[in-house]
């Protein structure tokens, strides 16, 4: 089931992530589109600032604070 609770919220990667579209470096920021469960894992679909639009696991990102969102 698709969860849109965090749609529009800003997030960033906690580590370097190798994806099908290339490398997402640590602290890459993006905007959450939606989340969903897949095989008992939480996937978060994000539009990244570097132009990629790919899913990551929930434990690989953190939500940005309100101050960080306002500064962006």
C-alpha positions as CSV (number, residue, x, y, z in Angstrom):
1,X,0.0,0.0,0.0
2,X,1.3,3.5,-0.9
3,X,1.8,5.8,2.1
4,X,1.9,9.6,1.4
5,X,2.4,10.7,5.0
6,X,5.8,12.2,4.2
7,X,5.1,13.4,0.7
8,X,6.9,16.7,0.0
9,X,9.2,16.4,3.0
10,X,13.0,16.9,2.5
11,X,15.4,14.1,3.3
12,X,19.1,13.3,2.9
13,X,21.2,10.1,2.5
14,X,23.1,8.9,5.6
15,X,25.8,7.1,3.5
16,X,27.0,6.6,-0.1
17,X,24.4,4.5,-1.9
18,X,25.0,2.6,-5.1
19,X,21.8,2.5,-7.1
20,X,20.8,1.3,-10.6
21,X,21.2,4.9,-11.9
22,X,24.5,5.6,-10.3
23,X,26.0,6.8,-7.0
24,X,24.1,8.8,-4.4
25,X,26.7,10.5,-2.3
26,X,26.4,10.9,1.5
27,X,24.2,13.9,2.4
28,X,22.5,14.1,-1.0
29,X,19.2,15.9,-0.5
30,X,15.8,15.1,-2.1
31,X,12.1,15.4,-1.8
32,X,10.0,12.4,-0.8
33,X,7.3,11.3,-3.3
34,X,5.8,8.3,-1.4
35,X,6.6,5.2,0.7
36,X,5.5,1.6,0.4
37,X,6.2,-1.8,1.9
38,X,7.9,-4.4,-0.3
39,X,8.7,-7.8,1.0
40,X,8.6,-6.6,4.6
41,X,10.9,-3.7,3.8
42,X,10.0,0.0,3.7
43,X,10.9,1.7,0.4
44,X,10.9,5.5,0.1
45,X,10.6,6.9,-3.4
46,X,12.6,10.2,-3.6
47,X,13.3,12.9,-6.3
48,X,16.9,13.7,-5.6
49,X,18.5,17.1,-6.3
50,X,21.0,15.5,-8.7
51,X,18.1,14.6,-11.1
52,X,17.7,11.0,-10.1
53,X,14.2,9.7,-9.0
54,X,14.8,6.4,-7.3
55,X,13.7,4.4,-4.2
56,X,15.9,3.8,-1.2
57,X,15.4,1.9,2.0
58,X,14.0,3.9,4.9
59,X,17.1,3.2,7.1
60,X,19.3,4.8,4.5
61,X,17.9,8.3,4.8
62,X,16.9,10.9,7.5
63,X,14.3,13.6,7.4
64,X,15.6,17.1,7.4
65,X,14.8,19.4,10.2
66,X,12.5,22.5,9.7
67,X,15.5,24.8,9.9
68,X,17.4,22.9,7.2
69,X,14.3,22.9,5.0
70,X,13.9,26.7,5.3
71,X,17.6,27.2,4.4
72,X,17.4,25.1,1.2
